[in-house]
Amino acid sequence: MSDVPFRIYHNNRCSKSRAACQLIADQGVDAEIVDYLKTPPSREELRELLRKLGMNPAELVRRGESVFKEQYAGRSLSEEEWLDALVAYPILIERPIAVRGNRAVLGRPPEKVLDLL
């Protein structure tokens, strides 16, 4: 395996996130697991993740969360405003996100994390 570090932004309560972590472990990859609800990414870390994912902030938002439904549903926000929302409410960040070097993937389905191997 490559020496390039592997990181997964993970929520243990999410079955897709747990499955992605298991897939990586099954491949013998030692990954840094970041519980992003306990240790949320900073605004700059989010920008970097989005760049690696090739996504804009609105595409990373979990629209099924109650905070989204209560505060953001039906609103048109700028990229900066969506970043503000993701920083303020990390539960809104879609998961899992796997990162290796200059690449990142959203693990939906979980098998997508294998694209980084």
Beta strands, then each sheet from edge to edge (+ up, - down):
strand 1: 6-10
strand 2: 31-35
strand 3: 97-100
strand 4: 103-106
sheet 1: 2+ 1+ 3- 4+
end
